[in-house]
């Protein structure tokens, strides 16, 4: 049996729609994967920023601690020698 010529365009349209649907599904999968990758990259960048901020805060805190300890040592030494001079000089 020969195919009816009137049915051929409909067959092409069906194939074209099927191809379009397959391509759409493939593009949807690719786009979903891209969104997942972008989320992972954003989370990694955020984590890296938090680590850097923590390191910077740690440096600042250490600097403040160092200055406070140094100031305390200087004040204690000065007061100690002033007290010793007062006691000895009497």
HUZI-V209948 format. One record per pair of residues at least 12 apart in sequence whose C-alpha atoms are under 7 Angstrom apart, sorted by sequence separation. I is the first residue (numbers start at 1). J is the second residue. D is the distance in whole Angstrom. If there is no record, write none. Layout:
# HUZI-V209948
[[I,J,D] [I,J,D]]
This chain:
# HUZI-V209948
none
